[in-house]
Amino acid sequence: MGFDEFKPFLPLIIFGNIENLVLSSQGVIAGVNPLILAGLSLMFVIFWLLLGTLGTKVAIKYADLIEFIGGFAIFVLGLQAMLGALGIL
């Protein structure tokens, strides 16, 4: 398989991994068990892979809306993690 065949999945993989990193950082700040955190992180990565593989053809007409909502969710979760780390939340 060439790179051109993976291009449609690239945004889902990037946003899925960024969201996974944000959730992992929140788990570390909260003091979650690292083994549970690793298992949940793996579960989310597999979920994003399946979503990207199976759902792209269905969701492609809503790509702009999905990208906006995902980006906004990442922004809110990142802000929440930073405020939580500072003790504001």
Phi, psi and omega in degrees: 000134179270173181296327181299331179285338181265350183306316181297336184268349186301312178300321180294320179294316181295309181294324177298318180288323178295315179297321178298319178295320179296314180296322179295319180294324176295322178294321178295317180297322181282351179078034180287150176303125184299328179291319176294318179298318178296318178297315178294322178298316178298320179298318179292322178297317178295320178300314179296322178298314179295318178298315179294322182286314187268332188260355185296316181297324180285319188269357188299328180288344178253019189302317182295317179294316179298318180295320178296312181297317178297316178296319178295319178297319178297318178299312182295317180294321177296316178297318178298318180294319180293316179294323177294323179292329178278352179083015181278326179259000000 
